[in-house]
Each structure stands twice: as structure tokens, then as C-alpha cells.
Amino acid sequence: MRRLIVHIGQPKTGTTTLQSALLLSREVLLEEGILYPLPIAGNNHAHVASHFFGYEAAQFHIKEQHRENQGAVLAEGAIAWENILFEMQTHHPRTTIISAENLFGAQSFGNVDAFIAELKPYADELHFVAYIRSPADHYLSLHQQSLKHGALPGEPRKGSHNRNALEPYLNVNGVFLHVHPFDRDKMHGGDIVTDFFVKHLTPEALHAVTRPQTDQNTSISAEAMVILDHLRQKQLTSKLHYYRQHYREAARLVMHADNDLPGKTRPKYRPGVARMIFEAHQDLDWLETTFGLQFRPPDADPAADHRTLSDLRSVRALCHVDETRYQQLRRSVPSPHIAPLLSAGRKFKKAGKQPVRTLRRVLTLPIRRLRKLTGKT
């Protein structure tokens, strides 16, 4: 009996921790007849999404690596899938696990039926696994990740995003869909690694698993979020792709200062905001009826009655911000430590036909802006 388990997310439900554990435990899992194929890069199989669902399904950093060359992205996706098939044919596992959170919602870019049809010849049982997080917690975590990487977080939106992502896998012959709550109080062992292994693998595999030694995702304060949001708005107005590299380095410096500055706390929504985000999800009854998932509604607050989702575009609109700590954090990102940002632009000195002096001025704009933001000269 050949089982193929496809873990599709959703994003921000401990996927990085689970993927790291699977990769670290790869050799001992093989001894148990469980294959976690070696990814092309990183600890997951995100590259295969473009093979099954087209260029638009590829993660941004993959497109960026290939300078948005669609042919190169699609070719790499095909290679990623061929590598998985080669390992399956080499090791003859009883269970193969593919994990890629960008497969969650990929139905927006392609045909799920065609995806399933391509997988079926390689498994007697085809399982899809998803963990779902409470709406408000999920949105805040996504917002933080976007700011860390310089993406556009976007305001909360009404819709049935979970239902749209999951329903195509329901009632398909030979396909099993497993949907679990990402809730430490409801997961085996209080974490996704233990929960996934208990529900989908074997006791022997759980006993043999090697876990990552550090937390794979760290939270940042609301004060750091405000600074990163300001930097993102300033720097990403340009379409020059290398501005993103400047941003990431600046973000690293801000997050380091955030960790060092006393008084750091996890961001907390303003009164009523979590309830607004919760009520924007129009598929919660469907999740409960179909999978038994229940999420407790956050408290409502009259202060939010006059607000709409479009009002929640800024960090300050979403979260409480300690203004004193925010000012301290602005001052604690030392200007001399911004110097490494300059080196990020060196490789672009020969880009195009602009004089080096002009190009240098363009490339150092993010540094000058960050100095202005931190009050340093």
C-alpha cells in the first residue's frame, strides 16, 4: 500500500517547524518506510507548485531568484517534481510526504482535478492535510511575515478563503482530506510536529523524530511593525527588485534592536478589531459543519462599530503601540550598523548604462531614509 501525503498548510500554522523536523529526520524516517524527498532548496517542496498550477502559483522569492523569468520558474518546478518521483522510485517508501504551504489556495491559479490526476498514479491512497488557524491570529501572523520580508500585507478581506482552498479536495474518489485546528490546546503534545506524527505517521516515527533546536518563527513587537511598515512604504514604491534586498537587511537590524530593547511584547489588537476580522470570514460555519472546527469569537467592542475593514490598513489601526518604546526603538537602531546596507548595492554598479555616481545615489536612498527614520545622521 503506497500512501502519498500532501501537506498544504495553511501558511502560518507551524509549517516551517514541521518541515524542518521532517528534513532533519529524513534518514531515520526512511528506515520506517517514510520518505520526505530532498527539496531543491530550503526545507520544503514549494517549487513544485509552479509545475502543477503555473507560474503565478510560485512563491515570490522563487520568481525573484529567476528575475521573473517564467520559463526558468516553470522548468525548475518540473525538475522539483522529477526529483520527487526519482526518490520514490529509488526508495520504494510506504509513505511519501510532500509539504508546500503555497499549495493552499493554489486553485486560484490552476485546476485541482488535474493536480490530483497527476498524483494518483503514484499512490494507492492520496491524502491532503491542512491545519487551520483562528482568523484573527492568522491575519496578525501573516501581517508580521509580510512586514519582515517587505511584501504588501493588505487589509483583511471578506470571503470564504478556507472553503475555496479546501472544497476542491472533498468528495473526490480515492482522495482523503484531513483538516485540523492549529490550536495548541487541541493538538497532541501542544505542537504541530507531535500532532502530525500522531495523526498521520507511526509511533516509531514520532519516537525517532529530530526537532529543530530553535523557534523557526519569532514574533516582533507592534513598535517594530510600525517601523517596518514605514520602511516598506518608503522603499517599495520603486519597482527595482534589489530594493527588497535593502529592505530585508534593514528589517534584520530593526528586529535585532527590537529583541534587545526591554519591554518587548507580542502585538495585541485594538478593541474590537479581532472580532471584525473574525466576522469577515464567511466560511466558519462551513468549517464547523464539514470538519468540526470551532473558533471562539473574539470580544466585540462598541469602539469598533463605526470602523470598516478598509480602515485597518496600518499597524496603528490594528494594534496597540507603546509610543514611548516606539521612540526608543527608533533611536536604538545605530547608524554605523546600517553601513552593511551599502554593500548590497555594489553588485549593481555595472547595471544598465547609468553613470556609477547616479546609480550609487539611487542605491543608497534606502540607507538615507533609514537614517532619517532612526534620527541618526
ZIJO-V802430 format. One record per backbone hydrogen bond with DSSP energy under -0.5 kcal/mol. CO is the residue of the C=O (numbers start at 1). NH is the residue of the N-H. E is the energy in kcal/mol with one decimal. If there is no record, write none. Layout:
co=CO nh=NH e=E
co=CO nh=NH e=E
This chain:
co=1 nh=3 e=-0.5
co=2 nh=124 e=-2.1
co=2 nh=125 e=-2.1
co=3 nh=5 e=-0.5
co=3 nh=96 e=-2.5
co=4 nh=6 e=-0.5
co=4 nh=127 e=-3.0
co=5 nh=7 e=-0.7
co=5 nh=98 e=-2.8
co=6 nh=8 e=-0.7
co=6 nh=129 e=-2.4
co=7 nh=100 e=-2.5
co=9 nh=131 e=-3.0
co=10 nh=13 e=-0.5
co=14 nh=18 e=-2.3
co=15 nh=19 e=-2.9
co=16 nh=20 e=-2.3
co=17 nh=21 e=-2.1
co=18 nh=22 e=-2.4
co=19 nh=23 e=-2.3
co=20 nh=24 e=-2.7
co=21 nh=25 e=-1.7
co=21 nh=210 e=-0.5
co=23 nh=26 e=-1.3
co=25 nh=29 e=-2.5
co=26 nh=30 e=-1.9
co=27 nh=31 e=-1.2
co=28 nh=32 e=-0.6
co=29 nh=32 e=-1.0
co=29 nh=34 e=-2.6
co=30 nh=33 e=-1.7
co=33 nh=94 e=-1.6
co=33 nh=95 e=-2.3
co=34 nh=36 e=-0.5
co=35 nh=37 e=-0.6
co=35 nh=97 e=-2.8
co=41 nh=44 e=-0.7
co=45 nh=48 e=-1.7
co=46 nh=49 e=-1.5
co=47 nh=50 e=-0.8
co=47 nh=51 e=-0.5
co=48 nh=51 e=-0.6
co=48 nh=52 e=-1.7
co=49 nh=53 e=-3.0
co=50 nh=54 e=-1.5
co=54 nh=57 e=-1.3
co=55 nh=58 e=-1.8
co=59 nh=62 e=-0.7
co=59 nh=63 e=-1.9
co=60 nh=64 e=-2.8
co=61 nh=65 e=-2.0
co=62 nh=66 e=-1.2
co=63 nh=68 e=-3.4
co=64 nh=67 e=-1.9
co=66 nh=69 e=-1.7
co=68 nh=70 e=-0.9
co=69 nh=73 e=-2.2
co=70 nh=74 e=-2.6
co=71 nh=75 e=-2.2
co=72 nh=76 e=-2.2
co=73 nh=77 e=-2.0
co=74 nh=78 e=-2.1
co=75 nh=79 e=-2.1
co=76 nh=80 e=-2.4
co=77 nh=81 e=-1.8
co=78 nh=82 e=-2.4
co=79 nh=83 e=-2.5
co=80 nh=84 e=-1.6
co=81 nh=85 e=-2.3
co=82 nh=86 e=-2.4
co=83 nh=87 e=-2.1
co=84 nh=88 e=-2.2
co=85 nh=89 e=-2.3
co=86 nh=90 e=-1.7
co=87 nh=91 e=-2.8
co=88 nh=92 e=-1.8
co=94 nh=3 e=-3.2
co=95 nh=35 e=-3.2
co=96 nh=5 e=-3.3
co=97 nh=37 e=-0.5
co=98 nh=7 e=-3.3
co=99 nh=45 e=-3.0
co=100 nh=103 e=-1.6
co=101 nh=104 e=-1.5
co=103 nh=105 e=-0.6
co=103 nh=106 e=-1.6
co=105 nh=108 e=-1.8
co=106 nh=109 e=-2.2
co=106 nh=110 e=-1.0
co=110 nh=112 e=-0.6
co=111 nh=115 e=-1.7
co=112 nh=116 e=-2.8
co=113 nh=117 e=-2.4
co=114 nh=118 e=-1.8
co=115 nh=119 e=-1.3
co=116 nh=120 e=-2.3
co=117 nh=121 e=-0.6
co=119 nh=122 e=-2.1
co=120 nh=123 e=-1.9
co=125 nh=4 e=-2.5
co=125 nh=127 e=-0.6
co=126 nh=176 e=-2.7
co=127 nh=6 e=-3.2
co=128 nh=178 e=-3.1
co=129 nh=8 e=-2.5
co=130 nh=180 e=-2.7
co=132 nh=182 e=-3.2
co=134 nh=138 e=-2.6
co=135 nh=139 e=-2.4
co=136 nh=140 e=-2.1
co=137 nh=141 e=-2.0
co=138 nh=142 e=-2.4
co=139 nh=143 e=-2.6
co=140 nh=144 e=-2.1
co=141 nh=145 e=-2.2
co=142 nh=146 e=-2.5
co=143 nh=147 e=-2.0
co=144 nh=148 e=-2.3
co=145 nh=149 e=-1.5
co=146 nh=150 e=-0.8
co=146 nh=151 e=-2.3
co=151 nh=153 e=-0.8
co=159 nh=282 e=-2.8
co=160 nh=164 e=-2.7
co=161 nh=165 e=-1.6
co=162 nh=166 e=-2.1
co=163 nh=167 e=-2.8
co=166 nh=169 e=-2.1
co=167 nh=170 e=-1.8
co=169 nh=172 e=-0.7
co=171 nh=173 e=-0.5
co=172 nh=175 e=-2.2
co=174 nh=126 e=-1.3
co=176 nh=128 e=-3.1
co=176 nh=178 e=-0.5
co=177 nh=179 e=-0.5
co=178 nh=130 e=-2.5
co=180 nh=132 e=-2.8
co=181 nh=183 e=-1.4
co=183 nh=186 e=-2.1
co=183 nh=187 e=-1.1
co=187 nh=190 e=-2.0
co=188 nh=191 e=-1.3
co=188 nh=195 e=-0.5
co=191 nh=195 e=-2.0
co=192 nh=196 e=-2.9
co=193 nh=197 e=-2.4
co=194 nh=198 e=-2.6
co=195 nh=199 e=-2.2
co=196 nh=200 e=-2.2
co=197 nh=201 e=-1.8
co=202 nh=206 e=-2.2
co=203 nh=207 e=-2.2
co=204 nh=208 e=-1.5
co=205 nh=209 e=-1.1
co=209 nh=211 e=-0.5
co=220 nh=267 e=-0.6
co=221 nh=225 e=-2.0
co=222 nh=226 e=-1.9
co=223 nh=227 e=-1.6
co=224 nh=228 e=-2.6
co=225 nh=229 e=-2.5
co=226 nh=230 e=-2.0
co=227 nh=231 e=-2.4
co=228 nh=232 e=-2.8
co=229 nh=233 e=-2.1
co=230 nh=234 e=-1.9
co=231 nh=235 e=-2.8
co=232 nh=236 e=-2.5
co=235 nh=238 e=-1.2
co=240 nh=243 e=-1.8
co=241 nh=244 e=-1.2
co=242 nh=246 e=-1.4
co=243 nh=247 e=-2.5
co=244 nh=248 e=-2.4
co=245 nh=249 e=-1.7
co=246 nh=250 e=-2.4
co=247 nh=251 e=-3.2
co=248 nh=252 e=-2.1
co=249 nh=253 e=-1.9
co=250 nh=254 e=-2.3
co=251 nh=255 e=-2.8
co=252 nh=256 e=-2.2
co=253 nh=257 e=-2.3
co=254 nh=258 e=-2.2
co=255 nh=259 e=-2.0
co=256 nh=260 e=-1.6
co=257 nh=261 e=-1.7
co=261 nh=264 e=-0.6
co=268 nh=320 e=-2.3
co=270 nh=273 e=-2.0
co=270 nh=274 e=-0.6
co=272 nh=276 e=-1.7
co=273 nh=277 e=-2.2
co=274 nh=278 e=-2.4
co=275 nh=279 e=-2.6
co=276 nh=280 e=-1.0
co=277 nh=281 e=-0.6
co=278 nh=281 e=-1.3
co=280 nh=159 e=-2.0
co=280 nh=282 e=-0.7
co=281 nh=284 e=-0.6
co=283 nh=287 e=-2.3
co=284 nh=288 e=-1.9
co=285 nh=289 e=-2.8
co=286 nh=290 e=-2.8
co=287 nh=291 e=-2.2
co=287 nh=292 e=-0.5
co=287 nh=293 e=-1.5
co=288 nh=292 e=-1.4
co=301 nh=304 e=-2.1
co=302 nh=305 e=-1.5
co=304 nh=307 e=-1.6
co=308 nh=311 e=-1.7
co=309 nh=312 e=-1.9
co=314 nh=318 e=-1.2
co=315 nh=319 e=-3.1
co=318 nh=270 e=-2.8
co=321 nh=323 e=-1.1
co=322 nh=326 e=-2.7
co=323 nh=327 e=-2.1
co=324 nh=328 e=-1.9
co=325 nh=329 e=-2.8
co=326 nh=330 e=-2.2
co=327 nh=331 e=-1.6
co=328 nh=332 e=-1.1
co=329 nh=333 e=-0.6
co=330 nh=333 e=-0.7
co=332 nh=334 e=-1.1
co=334 nh=337 e=-1.0
co=335 nh=338 e=-2.1
co=336 nh=339 e=-1.1
co=338 nh=341 e=-2.1
co=339 nh=342 e=-1.9
co=339 nh=343 e=-0.7
co=340 nh=343 e=-0.6
co=340 nh=344 e=-0.7
co=341 nh=344 e=-0.9
co=342 nh=345 e=-1.4
co=343 nh=346 e=-1.1
co=345 nh=348 e=-1.6
co=346 nh=349 e=-1.9
co=348 nh=351 e=-1.8
co=351 nh=354 e=-0.5
co=355 nh=359 e=-2.4
co=356 nh=360 e=-2.9
co=357 nh=361 e=-1.7
co=358 nh=362 e=-1.8
co=359 nh=363 e=-2.7
co=360 nh=364 e=-1.9
co=362 nh=365 e=-1.1
co=364 nh=368 e=-2.3
co=365 nh=369 e=-2.5
co=366 nh=370 e=-2.4
co=367 nh=371 e=-2.4
co=368 nh=372 e=-2.2
co=369 nh=373 e=-2.4
co=370 nh=374 e=-2.4
co=371 nh=375 e=-0.7
co=371 nh=376 e=-1.9
co=372 nh=375 e=-0.7
